[in-house]
Amino acid sequence: MDHHLGILAHSAEGAALCFRTFCQEGFQRLGPHDHPDVTLDCIALARSMPAWDDGDHASIRTVLAESVRRLGAAGADYFVCPDNTAHMALERPGADLALPGLHIAEVVADQAVRDGRRRVGVIGTRYLMEGPVYPTAFAARGIAAEIPEPDERQLINKIIFDELVNGVFTSGSREEYVRIIERLAARGCDAVALVCTEVPLLVTPDASPLPTLDSTRLLARAAFDVAVGHRPMPTWRGGPVGN
């Protein structure tokens, strides 16, 4: 029996890409128009942005936990959150989330191991690039994490919030990201993790100077494997990974 996936949306474009990828995986592996049950819940990002700016991760966790509760009430068996930055809040100590979930950084870091990566550039929101989520996940697997320079982080963040989360993808912004990835390559990175879930819509593998780790699609495919029983049901219910 297939398991019912719940998608915890925090930003619309990344959640839509995760949903679409999950369904397309079903079309390819199960047959035309077929995929396991999936429910998406979204509390508008506007409810959380002031708290992100204030570093108030506890209140963001409360908002995200409500989405997980609603997914459980809709019949979901487990959840994924296709928003890397949101995991800074989900990792905070607190009451167990209503459903177990896949942790996106663990999925990405496991793929980096399978690919034989040793030093990975990290591109995401400013909050994420300057936070512990990916350095911790990569370090646990013996992989170094590199982030862009401060001015580059500001530019990446501005493009994400002014353009990408609003569905705006321009050649000029793609060129800026490509230049930043080139500089990460010059610093010895052997791959780049695209860990804002909208970035893979802007920087495709053929445009990137480094091999990419597409967090959105990796998470969606891992979620599909859980749904069809090819991957164990997750056990993480928020808080520090491994607890």
Number of C-alpha atoms within 10 A of each C-alpha: 7 14 20 22 27 28 26 26 26 25 24 21 21 27 25 18 19 28 22 14 19 26 21 20 19 19 14 12 12 13 11 10 10 14 20 17 14 21 17 21 19 18 16 13 15 10 12 19 13 12 14 16 10 8 13 14 20 17 14 22 24 16 18 25 23 17 24 30 15 20 26 21 11 15 15 21 21 26 28 25 29 34 25 25 24 23 22 21 23 24 20 16 13 15 11 12 22 20 22 19 24 23 23 27 23 19 18 25 25 15 16 23 14 9 12 12 19 17 21 28 28 25 24 24 24 21 17 22 25 16 13 11 20 27 21 18 21 23 12 12 14 13 19 18 20 21 21 21 11 12 9 17 19 14 16 23 21 14 20 23 13 11 15 24 19 13 15 15 18 12 10 9 19 19 15 15 22 18 15 22 23 16 16 24 19 10 13 13 22 19 24 27 25 24 27 28 30 30 27 21 18 21 21 14 13 9 14 20 19 20 18 21 23 23 27 30 22 19 25 29 19 18 29 27 18 20 24 17 13 11 12 10 17 17 14 19 25 26 19 15 16 8 10
